[in-house]
Amino acid sequence: MKQNIYNINSSHKGFTLIEVLVSVIILSGSIVFALQIHSQNREQILYISKKGKISLEDSLFVADDALSYHKDTKEAYDVIGNYFRISDSKSREILKNISREYYIPEPIKLNGDDENSPLATIEEIKIKDKFSSSYFHFKINNF
C-alpha cells in the first residue's frame, strides 16, 4: 500500500499569501507615518535653531541708544562699534553683513492710582528680519 505523502486534511502551519500581504501593508503604513512625524520634527528643529541664531544676533542690536533708531536699518558693526574696538577685519566684515530694521513705538507710561505708587515708562524695541523680535526697556521714574 502506498502512503500518501500529502494529506489534504492536515493543517498547514504557515501563513497564506493574503495574510502576508495584509501584514506588509500595515507595516508600510506605519513606516510612512513614522517618517512623516520625523520630517515634521526635523522642520521644527531647524526653525527653532534658526530662530535661536537670529535671536542671538538680535542681541547685538539692543544697545543703550537703540531707542533713537526708529525706522532705521542698521548694521551690527554700526551699533556695537561705539562700544567695542574691533580690529579684526574678518569680524568687521561679518558684523557689517548682519543688519536689522528698527521700529520703536510710542512709550507706554504707567501711572499709579495713588501718590505712593511708582511711575514707570515701558519702551519697546522691535527688530525686524526674517523673524521679528521685541525687546522692552523698563524705566522707573520715581519710587
BELWOBEL-V646197 format. One record per pair of residues at least 4 apart in sequence whose C-alpha atoms are under 8 Angstrom apart, sorted by the first residue. I is the first residue (numbers start at 0). J is the second residue. If there is no record, write none. Layout:
i:I j:J
i:I j:J
This chain:
i:14 j:18
i:14 j:19
i:15 j:19
i:16 j:20
i:17 j:21
i:18 j:22
i:19 j:23
i:20 j:24
i:21 j:25
i:22 j:26
i:23 j:27
i:24 j:28
i:25 j:29
i:26 j:30
i:27 j:31
i:28 j:32
i:29 j:33
i:30 j:34
i:31 j:35
i:32 j:36
i:33 j:37
i:34 j:38
i:35 j:39
i:36 j:40
i:37 j:41
i:38 j:42
i:39 j:43
i:40 j:44
i:41 j:45
i:42 j:46
i:43 j:47
i:44 j:48
i:45 j:49
i:46 j:50
i:47 j:51
i:48 j:52
i:49 j:53
i:50 j:54
i:50 j:130
i:51 j:55
i:52 j:56
i:53 j:57
i:53 j:130
i:54 j:58
i:54 j:132
i:55 j:59
i:56 j:60
i:56 j:97
i:57 j:61
i:57 j:99
i:57 j:126
i:57 j:132
i:59 j:75
i:59 j:78
i:59 j:79
i:60 j:65
i:60 j:75
i:60 j:78
i:60 j:79
i:60 j:99
i:61 j:65
i:61 j:124
i:61 j:134
i:62 j:78
i:62 j:79
i:64 j:68
i:65 j:124
i:66 j:103
i:66 j:122
i:66 j:124
i:68 j:72
i:68 j:101
i:68 j:102
i:68 j:103
i:69 j:101
i:69 j:102
i:69 j:103
i:70 j:100
i:70 j:101
i:70 j:102
i:70 j:103
i:71 j:100
i:71 j:101
i:71 j:102
i:72 j:98
i:72 j:99
i:72 j:100
i:72 j:101
i:73 j:77
i:73 j:78
i:73 j:98
i:73 j:99
i:73 j:100
i:73 j:101
i:74 j:78
i:74 j:94
i:74 j:95
i:74 j:96
i:74 j:97
i:74 j:98
i:74 j:99
i:75 j:79
i:75 j:80
i:75 j:94
i:75 j:95
i:75 j:96
i:75 j:97
i:75 j:98
i:75 j:99
i:76 j:80
i:76 j:91
i:76 j:94
i:76 j:95
i:77 j:81
i:77 j:95
i:79 j:83
i:80 j:84
i:80 j:85
i:85 j:90
i:85 j:91
i:86 j:91
i:87 j:91
i:88 j:92
i:89 j:93
i:90 j:94
i:91 j:95
i:92 j:96
i:93 j:97
i:99 j:126
i:99 j:127
i:99 j:128
i:100 j:126
i:100 j:127
i:100 j:128
i:101 j:124
i:101 j:125
i:101 j:126
i:101 j:127
i:102 j:124
i:102 j:125
i:102 j:126
i:102 j:127
i:103 j:122
i:103 j:123
i:103 j:124
i:103 j:125
i:104 j:122
i:104 j:123
i:104 j:124
i:105 j:122
i:105 j:123
i:106 j:120
i:106 j:121
i:106 j:122
i:106 j:123
i:107 j:120
i:107 j:121
i:107 j:122
i:108 j:118
i:108 j:119
i:108 j:120
i:108 j:121
i:109 j:118
i:109 j:119
i:109 j:120
i:109 j:121
i:110 j:116
i:110 j:117
i:110 j:118
i:110 j:119
i:111 j:115
i:111 j:116
i:111 j:117
i:111 j:118
i:112 j:116
i:115 j:142
i:116 j:142
i:117 j:139
i:117 j:140
i:117 j:141
i:117 j:142
i:118 j:139
i:118 j:140
i:118 j:141
i:118 j:142
i:119 j:137
i:119 j:138
i:119 j:139
i:119 j:140
i:119 j:141
i:120 j:137
i:120 j:138
i:120 j:139
i:120 j:140
i:121 j:135
i:121 j:136
i:121 j:137
i:121 j:138
i:122 j:135
i:122 j:136
i:122 j:137
i:123 j:133
i:123 j:134
i:123 j:135
i:123 j:136
i:124 j:133
i:124 j:134
i:124 j:135
i:124 j:136
i:125 j:131
i:125 j:132
i:125 j:133
i:125 j:134
i:126 j:131
i:126 j:132
i:126 j:133
i:127 j:131
i:127 j:132
